[in-house]
């Protein structure tokens, strides 16, 4: 083989260093880690805690809002199902009354579960200091 052994390790025409020994890599990593920790020391602990707390408050409020949206939709769906009862009585509904009764029961249960979830999430959110 007439090929230069170091040429086969190069993937580009780079003229810089292509290999590092462990002690050089250790120095680079050590320097990077020290820079990260020095930046962390510059931020007061109270500020870190406050930011985390603020994020948690926002997350809980968003969760509460999501539950409220689901609750509103479940309430509207239940109202629609109950409105279908009149059509069923008139014989104008495509749904059999047994199916309609099952759907209403299931929707009422879903709404009860969402109410419980909302109340517990609301109580947790209210416990947070302003």
Backbone as XML, in Angstrom:
<?xml version="1.0"?>
<chain id="A" units="angstrom">
  <residue number="1" name="UNK">
    <atom name="N" x="0.828" y="-1.172" z="0.000"/>
    <atom name="CA" x="0.000" y="0.000" z="0.000"/>
    <atom name="C" x="0.875" y="1.239" z="0.000"/>
  </residue>
  <residue number="2" name="UNK">
    <atom name="N" x="0.621" y="2.072" z="-0.975"/>
    <atom name="CA" x="1.384" y="3.314" z="-1.072"/>
    <atom name="C" x="0.639" y="4.461" z="-0.386"/>
  </residue>
  <residue number="3" name="UNK">
    <atom name="N" x="-0.530" y="4.194" z="0.082"/>
    <atom name="CA" x="-1.397" y="5.213" z="0.658"/>
    <atom name="C" x="-0.856" y="5.714" z="1.991"/>
  </residue>
  <residue number="4" name="UNK">
    <atom name="N" x="-0.997" y="7.002" z="2.235"/>
    <atom name="CA" x="-0.594" y="7.608" z="3.495"/>
    <atom name="C" x="-1.578" y="7.143" z="4.573"/>
  </residue>
  <residue number="5" name="UNK">
    <atom name="N" x="-1.123" y="6.507" z="5.674"/>
    <atom name="CA" x="-2.039" y="5.948" z="6.677"/>
    <atom name="C" x="-2.921" y="7.012" z="7.328"/>
  </residue>
  <residue number="6" name="UNK">
    <atom name="N" x="-2.430" y="8.214" z="7.541"/>
    <atom name="CA" x="-3.255" y="9.230" z="8.194"/>
    <atom name="C" x="-4.318" y="9.771" z="7.253"/>
  </residue>
  <residue number="7" name="UNK">
    <atom name="N" x="-4.132" y="9.630" z="5.938"/>
    <atom name="CA" x="-5.083" y="10.150" z="4.963"/>
    <atom name="C" x="-6.383" y="9.357" z="4.985"/>
  </residue>
  <residue number="8" name="UNK">
    <atom name="N" x="-6.332" y="8.089" z="5.322"/>
    <atom name="CA" x="-7.560" y="7.289" z="5.290"/>
    <atom name="C" x="-8.497" y="7.624" z="6.440"/>
  </residue>
  <residue number="9" name="UNK">
    <atom name="N" x="-8.032" y="8.291" z="7.488"/>
    <atom name="CA" x="-8.886" y="8.666" z="8.609"/>
    <atom name="C" x="-9.582" y="9.996" z="8.375"/>
  </residue>
  <residue number="10" name="UNK">
    <atom name="N" x="-9.093" y="10.771" z="7.445"/>
    <atom name="CA" x="-9.681" y="12.071" z="7.156"/>
    <atom name="C" x="-10.853" y="11.895" z="6.203"/>
  </residue>
  <residue number="11" name="UNK">
    <atom name="N" x="-11.972" y="12.545" z="6.539"/>
    <atom name="CA" x="-13.133" y="12.489" z="5.674"/>
    <atom name="C" x="-13.260" y="13.755" z="4.847"/>
  </residue>
  <residue number="12" name="UNK">
    <atom name="N" x="-12.556" y="14.796" z="5.249"/>
    <atom name="CA" x="-12.591" y="16.048" z="4.501"/>
    <atom name="C" x="-11.160" y="16.521" z="4.313"/>
  </residue>
  <residue number="13" name="UNK">
    <atom name="N" x="-11.016" y="17.598" z="3.609"/>
    <atom name="CA" x="-9.695" y="18.154" z="3.365"/>
    <atom name="C" x="-9.238" y="19.063" z="4.503"/>
  </residue>
  <residue number="14" name="UNK">
    <atom name="N" x="-9.699" y="18.834" z="5.693"/>
    <atom name="CA" x="-9.361" y="19.664" z="6.848"/>
    <atom name="C" x="-7.870" y="19.565" z="7.153"/>
  </residue>
  <residue number="15" name="UNK">
    <atom name="N" x="-7.263" y="20.701" z="7.467"/>
    <atom name="CA" x="-5.835" y="20.697" z="7.780"/>
    <atom name="C" x="-5.600" y="20.758" z="9.283"/>
  </residue>
  <residue number="16" name="UNK">
    <atom name="N" x="-6.684" y="20.788" z="10.071"/>
    <atom name="CA" x="-6.549" y="20.869" z="11.533"/>
    <atom name="C" x="-6.280" y="19.515" z="12.143"/>
  </residue>
  <residue number="17" name="UNK">
    <atom name="N" x="-6.241" y="19.512" z="13.449"/>
    <atom name="CA" x="-5.967" y="18.276" z="14.193"/>
    <atom name="C" x="-7.121" y="17.303" z="13.996"/>
  </residue>
  <residue number="18" name="UNK">
    <atom name="N" x="-6.795" y="16.046" z="13.748"/>
    <atom name="CA" x="-7.830" y="15.044" z="13.501"/>
    <atom name="C" x="-7.947" y="14.040" z="14.636"/>
  </residue>
  <residue number="19" name="UNK">
    <atom name="N" x="-7.024" y="14.012" z="15.527"/>
    <atom name="CA" x="-7.077" y="13.080" z="16.641"/>
    <atom name="C" x="-6.687" y="13.781" z="17.932"/>
  </residue>
  <residue number="20" name="UNK">
    <atom name="N" x="-7.247" y="13.354" z="19.027"/>
    <atom name="CA" x="-6.960" y="13.933" z="20.331"/>
    <atom name="C" x="-6.622" y="12.820" z="21.306"/>
  </residue>
  <residue number="21" name="UNK">
    <atom name="N" x="-5.731" y="13.113" z="22.183"/>
    <atom name="CA" x="-5.434" y="12.142" z="23.234"/>
    <atom name="C" x="-6.388" y="12.402" z="24.389"/>
  </residue>
  <residue number="22" name="UNK">
    <atom name="N" x="-6.509" y="11.454" z="25.264"/>
    <atom name="CA" x="-7.472" y="11.528" z="26.348"/>
    <atom name="C" x="-7.233" y="12.747" z="27.228"/>
  </residue>
  <residue number="23" name="UNK">
    <atom name="N" x="-5.989" y="13.082" z="27.538"/>
    <atom name="CA" x="-5.758" y="14.201" z="28.451"/>
    <atom name="C" x="-6.195" y="15.538" z="27.822"/>
  </residue>
  <residue number="24" name="UNK">
    <atom name="N" x="-6.121" y="15.651" z="26.507"/>
    <atom name="CA" x="-6.590" y="16.874" z="25.851"/>
    <atom name="C" x="-8.113" y="16.949" z="25.931"/>
  </residue>
  <residue number="25" name="UNK">
    <atom name="N" x="-8.793" y="15.832" z="25.656"/>
    <atom name="CA" x="-10.252" y="15.802" z="25.765"/>
    <atom name="C" x="-10.696" y="16.077" z="27.196"/>
  </residue>
  <residue number="26" name="UNK">
    <atom name="N" x="-9.999" y="15.500" z="28.165"/>
    <atom name="CA" x="-10.339" y="15.741" z="29.574"/>
    <atom name="C" x="-10.244" y="17.222" z="29.908"/>
  </residue>
  <residue number="27" name="UNK">
    <atom name="N" x="-9.233" y="17.900" z="29.407"/>
    <atom name="CA" x="-9.068" y="19.328" z="29.678"/>
    <atom name="C" x="-10.210" y="20.138" z="29.062"/>
  </residue>
  <residue number="28" name="UNK">
    <atom name="N" x="-10.606" y="19.789" z="27.847"/>
    <atom name="CA" x="-11.695" y="20.497" z="27.163"/>
    <atom name="C" x="-13.004" y="20.304" z="27.931"/>
  </residue>
  <residue number="29" name="UNK">
    <atom name="N" x="-13.289" y="19.071" z="28.306"/>
    <atom name="CA" x="-14.520" y="18.772" z="29.044"/>
    <atom name="C" x="-14.501" y="19.451" z="30.399"/>
  </residue>
  <residue number="30" name="UNK">
    <atom name="N" x="-13.381" y="19.385" z="31.095"/>
    <atom name="CA" x="-13.254" y="20.017" z="32.407"/>
    <atom name="C" x="-13.511" y="21.518" z="32.305"/>
  </residue>
  <residue number="31" name="UNK">
    <atom name="N" x="-12.958" y="22.142" z="31.300"/>
    <atom name="CA" x="-13.136" y="23.582" z="31.109"/>
    <atom name="C" x="-14.612" y="23.906" z="30.854"/>
  </residue>
  <residue number="32" name="UNK">
    <atom name="N" x="-15.265" y="23.116" z="30.017"/>
    <atom name="CA" x="-16.684" y="23.336" z="29.708"/>
    <atom name="C" x="-17.553" y="23.183" z="30.946"/>
  </residue>
  <residue number="33" name="UNK">
    <atom name="N" x="-17.302" y="22.150" z="31.723"/>
    <atom name="CA" x="-18.083" y="21.908" z="32.941"/>
    <atom name="C" x="-17.877" y="23.046" z="33.934"/>
  </residue>
  <residue number="34" name="UNK">
    <atom name="N" x="-16.653" y="23.494" z="34.086"/>
    <atom name="CA" x="-16.382" y="24.611" z="35.001"/>
    <atom name="C" x="-17.099" y="25.882" z="34.560"/>
  </residue>
  <residue number="35" name="UNK">
    <atom name="N" x="-17.164" y="26.117" z="33.248"/>
    <atom name="CA" x="-17.882" y="27.297" z="32.744"/>
    <atom name="C" x="-19.373" y="27.205" z="33.068"/>
  </residue>
  <residue number="36" name="UNK">
    <atom name="N" x="-19.931" y="26.038" z="32.892"/>
    <atom name="CA" x="-21.351" y="25.851" z="33.193"/>
    <atom name="C" x="-21.622" y="26.112" z="34.670"/>
  </residue>
  <residue number="37" name="UNK">
    <atom name="N" x="-20.789" y="25.534" z="35.551"/>
    <atom name="CA" x="-20.995" y="25.724" z="36.986"/>
    <atom name="C" x="-20.754" y="27.171" z="37.415"/>
  </residue>
  <residue number="38" name="UNK">
    <atom name="N" x="-19.826" y="27.847" z="36.776"/>
    <atom name="CA" x="-19.590" y="29.243" z="37.143"/>
    <atom name="C" x="-20.794" y="30.103" z="36.759"/>
  </residue>
  <residue number="39" name="UNK">
    <atom name="N" x="-21.451" y="29.776" z="35.644"/>
    <atom name="CA" x="-22.659" y="30.500" z="35.256"/>
    <atom name="C" x="-23.781" y="30.221" z="36.243"/>
  </residue>
  <residue number="40" name="UNK">
    <atom name="N" x="-23.877" y="28.985" z="36.711"/>
    <atom name="CA" x="-24.918" y="28.622" z="37.665"/>
    <atom name="C" x="-24.715" y="29.345" z="38.988"/>
  </residue>
  <residue number="41" name="UNK">
    <atom name="N" x="-23.487" y="29.533" z="39.395"/>
    <atom name="CA" x="-23.213" y="30.241" z="40.637"/>
    <atom name="C" x="-23.642" y="31.697" z="40.551"/>
  </residue>
  <residue number="42" name="UNK">
    <atom name="N" x="-23.691" y="32.229" z="39.344"/>
    <atom name="CA" x="-24.057" y="33.625" z="39.156"/>
    <atom name="C" x="-25.545" y="33.888" z="39.321"/>
  </residue>
  <residue number="43" name="UNK">
    <atom name="N" x="-26.367" y="32.842" z="39.292"/>
    <atom name="CA" x="-27.809" y="32.999" z="39.436"/>
    <atom name="C" x="-28.183" y="32.693" z="40.894"/>
  </residue>
  <residue number="44" name="UNK">
    <atom name="N" x="-28.816" y="33.649" z="41.563"/>
    <atom name="CA" x="-29.206" y="33.409" z="42.953"/>
    <atom name="C" x="-30.210" y="32.253" z="43.069"/>
  </residue>
  <residue number="45" name="UNK">
    <atom name="N" x="-30.085" y="31.505" z="44.152"/>
    <atom name="CA" x="-30.954" y="30.357" z="44.387"/>
    <atom name="C" x="-32.428" y="30.769" z="44.396"/>
  </residue>
  <residue number="46" name="UNK">
    <atom name="N" x="-32.702" y="31.917" z="44.979"/>
    <atom name="CA" x="-34.084" y="32.393" z="45.057"/>
    <atom name="C" x="-34.675" y="32.604" z="43.665"/>
  </residue>
  <residue number="47" name="UNK">
    <atom name="N" x="-33.842" y="33.102" z="42.759"/>
    <atom name="CA" x="-34.314" y="33.341" z="41.393"/>
    <atom name="C" x="-34.634" y="32.020" z="40.697"/>
  </residue>
  <residue number="48" name="UNK">
    <atom name="N" x="-33.808" y="31.021" z="40.909"/>
    <atom name="CA" x="-34.047" y="29.701" z="40.319"/>
    <atom name="C" x="-35.342" y="29.118" z="40.863"/>
  </residue>
  <residue number="49" name="UNK">
    <atom name="N" x="-35.543" y="29.225" z="42.173"/>
    <atom name="CA" x="-36.748" y="28.700" z="42.808"/>
    <atom name="C" x="-37.979" y="29.459" z="42.316"/>
  </residue>
  <residue number="50" name="UNK">
    <atom name="N" x="-37.865" y="30.778" z="42.225"/>
    <atom name="CA" x="-38.986" y="31.600" z="41.770"/>
    <atom name="C" x="-39.379" y="31.241" z="40.340"/>
  </residue>
  <residue number="51" name="UNK">
    <atom name="N" x="-38.406" y="31.072" z="39.473"/>
    <atom name="CA" x="-38.702" y="30.710" z="38.081"/>
    <atom name="C" x="-39.401" y="29.357" z="38.003"/>
  </residue>
  <residue number="52" name="UNK">
    <atom name="N" x="-38.895" y="28.398" z="38.765"/>
    <atom name="CA" x="-39.495" y="27.063" z="38.767"/>
    <atom name="C" x="-40.928" y="27.127" z="39.295"/>
  </residue>
  <residue number="53" name="UNK">
    <atom name="N" x="-41.141" y="27.899" z="40.343"/>
    <atom name="CA" x="-42.465" y="28.055" z="40.932"/>
    <atom name="C" x="-43.419" y="28.699" z="39.925"/>
  </residue>
  <residue number="54" name="UNK">
    <atom name="N" x="-42.956" y="29.735" z="39.243"/>
    <atom name="CA" x="-43.788" y="30.410" z="38.247"/>
    <atom name="C" x="-44.178" y="29.465" z="37.118"/>
  </residue>
  <residue number="55" name="UNK">
    <atom name="N" x="-43.232" y="28.629" z="36.689"/>
    <atom name="CA" x="-43.536" y="27.640" z="35.644"/>
    <atom name="C" x="-44.596" y="26.659" z="36.132"/>
  </residue>
  <residue number="56" name="UNK">
    <atom name="N" x="-44.465" y="26.229" z="37.378"/>
    <atom name="CA" x="-45.426" y="25.282" z="37.936"/>
    <atom name="C" x="-46.816" y="25.900" z="38.023"/>
  </residue>
  <residue number="57" name="UNK">
    <atom name="N" x="-46.896" y="27.164" z="38.425"/>
    <atom name="CA" x="-48.182" y="27.852" z="38.500"/>
    <atom name="C" x="-48.816" y="27.912" z="37.112"/>
  </residue>
  <residue number="58" name="UNK">
    <atom name="N" x="-48.039" y="28.277" z="36.119"/>
    <atom name="CA" x="-48.552" y="28.358" z="34.748"/>
    <atom name="C" x="-49.029" y="26.981" z="34.278"/>
  </residue>
  <residue number="59" name="UNK">
    <atom name="N" x="-48.257" y="25.933" z="34.570"/>
    <atom name="CA" x="-48.645" y="24.582" z="34.163"/>
    <atom name="C" x="-49.958" y="24.165" z="34.818"/>
  </residue>
  <residue number="60" name="UNK">
    <atom name="N" x="-50.110" y="24.471" z="36.103"/>
    <atom name="CA" x="-51.349" y="24.100" z="36.796"/>
    <atom name="C" x="-52.539" y="24.873" z="36.255"/>
  </residue>
  <residue number="61" name="UNK">
    <atom name="N" x="-52.352" y="26.159" z="35.975"/>
    <atom name="CA" x="-53.447" y="26.954" z="35.426"/>
    <atom name="C" x="-53.827" y="26.474" z="34.030"/>
  </residue>
  <residue number="62" name="UNK">
    <atom name="N" x="-52.833" y="26.101" z="33.223"/>
    <atom name="CA" x="-53.117" y="25.558" z="31.891"/>
    <atom name="C" x="-53.877" y="24.237" z="31.986"/>
  </residue>
  <residue number="63" name="UNK">
    <atom name="N" x="-53.470" y="23.409" z="32.937"/>
    <atom name="CA" x="-54.143" y="22.116" z="33.151"/>
    <atom name="C" x="-55.599" y="22.358" z="33.556"/>
  </residue>
  <residue number="64" name="UNK">
    <atom name="N" x="-55.813" y="23.306" z="34.449"/>
    <atom name="CA" x="-57.163" y="23.639" z="34.897"/>
    <atom name="C" x="-58.007" y="24.137" z="33.728"/>
  </residue>
  <residue number="65" name="UNK">
    <atom name="N" x="-57.414" y="24.964" z="32.886"/>
    <atom name="CA" x="-58.122" y="25.493" z="31.718"/>
    <atom name="C" x="-58.483" y="24.362" z="30.749"/>
  </residue>
  <residue number="66" name="UNK">
    <atom name="N" x="-57.568" y="23.414" z="30.556"/>
    <atom name="CA" x="-57.823" y="22.277" z="29.670"/>
    <atom name="C" x="-58.996" y="21.445" z="30.190"/>
  </residue>
  <residue number="67" name="UNK">
    <atom name="N" x="-59.016" y="21.212" z="31.499"/>
    <atom name="CA" x="-60.118" y="20.451" z="32.096"/>
    <atom name="C" x="-61.431" y="21.206" z="31.910"/>
  </residue>
  <residue number="68" name="UNK">
    <atom name="N" x="-61.393" y="22.525" z="32.077"/>
    <atom name="CA" x="-62.610" y="23.338" z="31.908"/>
    <atom name="C" x="-63.148" y="23.225" z="30.490"/>
  </residue>
  <residue number="69" name="UNK">
    <atom name="N" x="-62.259" y="23.244" z="29.506"/>
    <atom name="CA" x="-62.683" y="23.111" z="28.103"/>
    <atom name="C" x="-63.329" y="21.741" z="27.885"/>
  </residue>
  <residue number="70" name="UNK">
    <atom name="N" x="-62.714" y="20.693" z="28.427"/>
    <atom name="CA" x="-63.278" y="19.340" z="28.295"/>
    <atom name="C" x="-64.642" y="19.255" z="28.984"/>
  </residue>
  <residue number="71" name="UNK">
    <atom name="N" x="-64.743" y="19.899" z="30.140"/>
    <atom name="CA" x="-65.996" y="19.911" z="30.889"/>
    <atom name="C" x="-67.098" y="20.612" z="30.102"/>
  </residue>
  <residue number="72" name="UNK">
    <atom name="N" x="-66.772" y="21.755" z="29.512"/>
    <atom name="CA" x="-67.749" y="22.496" z="28.718"/>
    <atom name="C" x="-68.237" y="21.665" z="27.532"/>
  </residue>
  <residue number="73" name="UNK">
    <atom name="N" x="-67.294" y="20.980" z="26.879"/>
    <atom name="CA" x="-67.665" y="20.140" z="25.729"/>
    <atom name="C" x="-68.559" y="18.979" z="26.178"/>
  </residue>
  <residue number="74" name="UNK">
    <atom name="N" x="-68.207" y="18.355" z="27.297"/>
    <atom name="CA" x="-69.013" y="17.242" z="27.799"/>
    <atom name="C" x="-70.418" y="17.723" z="28.161"/>
  </residue>
  <residue number="75" name="UNK">
    <atom name="N" x="-70.523" y="18.929" z="28.721"/>
    <atom name="CA" x="-71.828" y="19.504" z="29.073"/>
    <atom name="C" x="-72.666" y="19.751" z="27.812"/>
  </residue>
  <residue number="76" name="UNK">
    <atom name="N" x="-72.043" y="20.299" z="26.773"/>
    <atom name="CA" x="-72.761" y="20.551" z="25.518"/>
    <atom name="C" x="-73.214" y="19.235" z="24.876"/>
  </residue>
  <residue number="77" name="UNK">
    <atom name="N" x="-72.325" y="18.224" z="24.917"/>
    <atom name="CA" x="-72.685" y="16.919" z="24.349"/>
    <atom name="C" x="-73.872" y="16.316" z="25.091"/>
  </residue>
  <residue number="78" name="UNK">
    <atom name="N" x="-73.901" y="16.476" z="26.407"/>
    <atom name="CA" x="-75.008" y="15.948" z="27.202"/>
    <atom name="C" x="-76.308" y="16.678" z="26.853"/>
  </residue>
  <residue number="79" name="UNK">
    <atom name="N" x="-76.238" y="17.967" z="26.699"/>
    <atom name="CA" x="-77.418" y="18.750" z="26.318"/>
    <atom name="C" x="-77.937" y="18.289" z="24.951"/>
  </residue>
  <residue number="80" name="UNK">
    <atom name="N" x="-77.007" y="18.037" z="24.011"/>
    <atom name="CA" x="-77.411" y="17.563" z="22.679"/>
    <atom name="C" x="-78.092" y="16.195" z="22.761"/>
  </residue>
  <residue number="81" name="UNK">
    <atom name="N" x="-77.526" y="15.321" z="23.595"/>
    <atom name="CA" x="-78.131" y="13.992" z="23.747"/>
    <atom name="C" x="-79.523" y="14.093" z="24.365"/>
  </residue>
  <residue number="82" name="UNK">
    <atom name="N" x="-79.675" y="14.957" z="25.349"/>
    <atom name="CA" x="-80.988" y="15.118" z="25.984"/>
    <atom name="C" x="-81.987" y="15.745" z="25.009"/>
  </residue>
  <residue number="83" name="UNK">
    <atom name="N" x="-81.508" y="16.603" z="24.133"/>
    <atom name="CA" x="-82.382" y="17.186" z="23.112"/>
    <atom name="C" x="-82.860" y="16.113" z="22.141"/>
  </residue>
  <residue number="84" name="UNK">
    <atom name="N" x="-82.059" y="15.093" z="21.956"/>
    <atom name="CA" x="-82.410" y="13.999" z="21.048"/>
    <atom name="C" x="-83.570" y="13.173" z="21.609"/>
  </residue>
  <residue number="85" name="UNK">
    <atom name="N" x="-83.802" y="13.271" z="22.919"/>
    <atom name="CA" x="-84.911" y="12.524" z="23.538"/>
    <atom name="C" x="-86.242" y="12.942" z="22.911"/>
  </residue>
  <residue number="86" name="UNK">
    <atom name="N" x="-86.413" y="14.251" z="22.700"/>
    <atom name="CA" x="-87.660" y="14.745" z="22.097"/>
    <atom name="C" x="-87.856" y="14.157" z="20.700"/>
  </residue>
  <residue number="87" name="UNK">
    <atom name="N" x="-86.783" y="14.121" z="19.936"/>
    <atom name="CA" x="-86.871" y="13.526" z="18.595"/>
    <atom name="C" x="-87.206" y="12.037" z="18.698"/>
  </residue>
  <residue number="88" name="UNK">
    <atom name="N" x="-86.683" y="11.394" z="19.709"/>
    <atom name="CA" x="-86.942" y="9.965" z="19.914"/>
    <atom name="C" x="-88.423" y="9.745" z="20.263"/>
  </residue>
  <residue number="89" name="UNK">
    <atom name="N" x="-88.971" y="10.619" z="21.122"/>
    <atom name="CA" x="-90.374" y="10.508" z="21.506"/>
    <atom name="C" x="-91.282" y="10.710" z="20.289"/>
  </residue>
  <residue number="90" name="UNK">
    <atom name="N" x="-90.891" y="11.636" z="19.408"/>
    <atom name="CA" x="-91.687" y="11.913" z="18.203"/>
    <atom name="C" x="-91.477" y="10.850" z="17.126"/>
  </residue>
  <residue number="91" name="UNK">
    <atom name="N" x="-90.506" y="9.955" z="17.352"/>
    <atom name="CA" x="-90.221" y="8.927" z="16.355"/>
    <atom name="C" x="-89.365" y="9.434" z="15.217"/>
  </residue>
  <residue number="92" name="UNK">
    <atom name="N" x="-88.723" y="10.573" z="15.421"/>
    <atom name="CA" x="-87.904" y="11.184" z="14.373"/>
    <atom name="C" x="-86.418" y="10.885" z="14.543"/>
  </residue>
  <residue number="93" name="UNK">
    <atom name="N" x="-86.022" y="10.236" z="15.607"/>
    <atom name="CA" x="-84.611" y="9.967" z="15.875"/>
    <atom name="C" x="-84.176" y="8.667" z="15.213"/>
  </residue>
  <residue number="94" name="UNK">
    <atom name="N" x="-82.955" y="8.655" z="14.742"/>
    <atom name="CA" x="-82.414" y="7.422" z="14.157"/>
    <atom name="C" x="-81.843" y="6.509" z="15.239"/>
  </residue>
  <residue number="95" name="UNK">
    <atom name="N" x="-81.732" y="7.064" z="16.465"/>
    <atom name="CA" x="-81.189" y="6.281" z="17.570"/>
    <atom name="C" x="-82.298" y="5.553" z="18.324"/>
  </residue>
  <residue number="96" name="UNK">
    <atom name="N" x="-82.073" y="4.275" z="18.615"/>
    <atom name="CA" x="-83.034" y="3.575" z="19.471"/>
    <atom name="C" x="-82.981" y="4.169" z="20.887"/>
  </residue>
  <residue number="97" name="UNK">
    <atom name="N" x="-84.134" y="4.160" z="21.573"/>
    <atom name="CA" x="-84.185" y="4.800" z="22.893"/>
    <atom name="C" x="-83.216" y="4.158" z="23.887"/>
  </residue>
  <residue number="98" name="UNK">
    <atom name="N" x="-82.963" y="2.853" z="23.765"/>
    <atom name="CA" x="-82.031" y="2.186" z="24.675"/>
    <atom name="C" x="-80.603" y="2.705" z="24.463"/>
  </residue>
  <residue number="99" name="UNK">
    <atom name="N" x="-80.236" y="2.857" z="23.202"/>
    <atom name="CA" x="-78.901" y="3.381" z="22.868"/>
    <atom name="C" x="-78.761" y="4.806" z="23.365"/>
  </residue>
  <residue number="100" name="UNK">
    <atom name="N" x="-79.793" y="5.600" z="23.164"/>
    <atom name="CA" x="-79.782" y="6.980" z="23.623"/>
    <atom name="C" x="-79.647" y="7.041" z="25.148"/>
  </residue>
  <residue number="101" name="UNK">
    <atom name="N" x="-80.374" y="6.183" z="25.844"/>
    <atom name="CA" x="-80.300" y="6.150" z="27.313"/>
    <atom name="C" x="-78.893" y="5.773" z="27.770"/>
  </residue>
  <residue number="102" name="UNK">
    <atom name="N" x="-78.267" y="4.802" z="27.092"/>
    <atom name="CA" x="-76.897" y="4.395" z="27.435"/>
    <atom name="C" x="-75.908" y="5.537" z="27.189"/>
  </residue>
  <residue number="103" name="UNK">
    <atom name="N" x="-76.096" y="6.224" z="26.076"/>
    <atom name="CA" x="-75.199" y="7.337" z="25.744"/>
    <atom name="C" x="-75.328" y="8.469" z="26.765"/>
  </residue>
  <residue number="104" name="UNK">
    <atom name="N" x="-76.557" y="8.753" z="27.184"/>
    <atom name="CA" x="-76.770" y="9.800" z="28.179"/>
    <atom name="C" x="-76.136" y="9.411" z="29.503"/>
  </residue>
  <residue number="105" name="UNK">
    <atom name="N" x="-76.316" y="8.175" z="29.913"/>
    <atom name="CA" x="-75.724" y="7.695" z="31.170"/>
    <atom name="C" x="-74.207" y="7.787" z="31.119"/>
  </residue>
  <residue number="106" name="UNK">
    <atom name="N" x="-73.621" y="7.367" z="30.011"/>
    <atom name="CA" x="-72.155" y="7.430" z="29.867"/>
    <atom name="C" x="-71.671" y="8.877" z="29.891"/>
  </residue>
  <residue number="107" name="UNK">
    <atom name="N" x="-72.408" y="9.765" z="29.217"/>
    <atom name="CA" x="-72.006" y="11.180" z="29.172"/>
    <atom name="C" x="-72.140" y="11.830" z="30.542"/>
  </residue>
  <residue number="108" name="UNK">
    <atom name="N" x="-73.174" y="11.476" z="31.282"/>
    <atom name="CA" x="-73.343" y="12.002" z="32.643"/>
    <atom name="C" x="-72.189" y="11.554" z="33.544"/>
  </residue>
  <residue number="109" name="UNK">
    <atom name="N" x="-71.772" y="10.311" z="33.387"/>
    <atom name="CA" x="-70.643" y="9.794" z="34.179"/>
    <atom name="C" x="-69.351" y="10.523" z="33.811"/>
  </residue>
  <residue number="110" name="UNK">
    <atom name="N" x="-69.138" y="10.729" z="32.538"/>
    <atom name="CA" x="-67.947" y="11.462" z="32.084"/>
    <atom name="C" x="-67.947" y="12.876" z="32.664"/>
  </residue>
  <residue number="111" name="UNK">
    <atom name="N" x="-69.094" y="13.527" z="32.653"/>
    <atom name="CA" x="-69.207" y="14.883" z="33.187"/>
    <atom name="C" x="-68.940" y="14.892" z="34.695"/>
  </residue>
  <residue number="112" name="UNK">
    <atom name="N" x="-69.447" y="13.905" z="35.415"/>
    <atom name="CA" x="-69.173" y="13.813" z="36.863"/>
    <atom name="C" x="-67.679" y="13.660" z="37.130"/>
  </residue>
  <residue number="113" name="UNK">
    <atom name="N" x="-67.020" y="12.809" z="36.346"/>
    <atom name="CA" x="-65.572" y="12.599" z="36.517"/>
    <atom name="C" x="-64.797" y="13.891" z="36.243"/>
  </residue>
  <residue number="114" name="UNK">
    <atom name="N" x="-65.187" y="14.598" z="35.194"/>
    <atom name="CA" x="-64.525" y="15.870" z="34.872"/>
    <atom name="C" x="-64.784" y="16.920" z="35.956"/>
  </residue>
  <residue number="115" name="UNK">
    <atom name="N" x="-65.992" y="16.901" z="36.532"/>
    <atom name="CA" x="-66.296" y="17.826" z="37.635"/>
    <atom name="C" x="-65.389" y="17.566" z="38.833"/>
  </residue>
  <residue number="116" name="UNK">
    <atom name="N" x="-65.208" y="16.298" z="39.178"/>
    <atom name="CA" x="-64.341" y="15.938" z="40.304"/>
    <atom name="C" x="-62.903" y="16.345" z="40.015"/>
  </residue>
  <residue number="117" name="UNK">
    <atom name="N" x="-62.444" y="16.055" z="38.814"/>
    <atom name="CA" x="-61.085" y="16.415" z="38.420"/>
    <atom name="C" x="-60.891" y="17.930" z="38.442"/>
  </residue>
  <residue number="118" name="UNK">
    <atom name="N" x="-61.871" y="18.652" z="37.947"/>
    <atom name="CA" x="-61.785" y="20.109" z="37.938"/>
    <atom name="C" x="-61.733" y="20.653" z="39.361"/>
  </residue>
  <residue number="119" name="UNK">
    <atom name="N" x="-62.601" y="20.162" z="40.214"/>
    <atom name="CA" x="-62.645" y="20.654" z="41.600"/>
    <atom name="C" x="-61.327" y="20.397" z="42.322"/>
  </residue>
  <residue number="120" name="UNK">
    <atom name="N" x="-60.749" y="19.221" z="42.139"/>
    <atom name="CA" x="-59.481" y="18.930" z="42.818"/>
    <atom name="C" x="-58.344" y="19.778" z="42.244"/>
  </residue>
  <residue number="121" name="UNK">
    <atom name="N" x="-58.337" y="19.963" z="40.928"/>
    <atom name="CA" x="-57.301" y="20.803" z="40.311"/>
    <atom name="C" x="-57.471" y="22.255" z="40.722"/>
  </residue>
  <residue number="122" name="UNK">
    <atom name="N" x="-58.710" y="22.699" z="40.813"/>
    <atom name="CA" x="-58.984" y="24.069" z="41.230"/>
    <atom name="C" x="-58.519" y="24.286" z="42.678"/>
  </residue>
  <residue number="123" name="UNK">
    <atom name="N" x="-58.815" y="23.321" z="43.537"/>
    <atom name="CA" x="-58.391" y="23.427" z="44.946"/>
    <atom name="C" x="-56.883" y="23.487" z="45.044"/>
  </residue>
  <residue number="124" name="UNK">
    <atom name="N" x="-56.181" y="22.676" z="44.260"/>
    <atom name="CA" x="-54.714" y="22.691" z="44.267"/>
    <atom name="C" x="-54.174" y="24.043" z="43.786"/>
  </residue>
  <residue number="125" name="UNK">
    <atom name="N" x="-54.799" y="24.598" z="42.770"/>
    <atom name="CA" x="-54.366" y="25.888" z="42.232"/>
    <atom name="C" x="-54.616" y="26.998" z="43.255"/>
  </residue>
  <residue number="126" name="UNK">
    <atom name="N" x="-55.729" y="26.918" z="43.964"/>
    <atom name="CA" x="-56.059" y="27.935" z="44.963"/>
    <atom name="C" x="-55.106" y="27.884" z="46.167"/>
  </residue>
  <residue number="127" name="UNK">
    <atom name="N" x="-54.512" y="26.734" z="46.438"/>
    <atom name="CA" x="-53.574" y="26.613" z="47.553"/>
    <atom name="C" x="-52.270" y="27.353" z="47.290"/>
  </residue>
  <residue number="128" name="UNK">
    <atom name="N" x="-51.983" y="27.590" z="46.014"/>
    <atom name="CA" x="-50.720" y="28.259" z="45.660"/>
    <atom name="C" x="-50.771" y="29.706" z="46.101"/>
  </residue>
  <residue number="129" name="UNK">
    <atom name="N" x="-49.710" y="30.164" z="46.755"/>
    <atom name="CA" x="-49.684" y="31.580" z="47.133"/>
    <atom name="C" x="-49.558" y="32.474" z="45.904"/>
  </residue>
  <residue number="130" name="UNK">
    <atom name="N" x="-50.160" y="33.622" z="45.975"/>
    <atom name="CA" x="-50.077" y="34.570" z="44.855"/>
    <atom name="C" x="-48.796" y="35.272" z="44.976"/>
  </residue>
</chain>
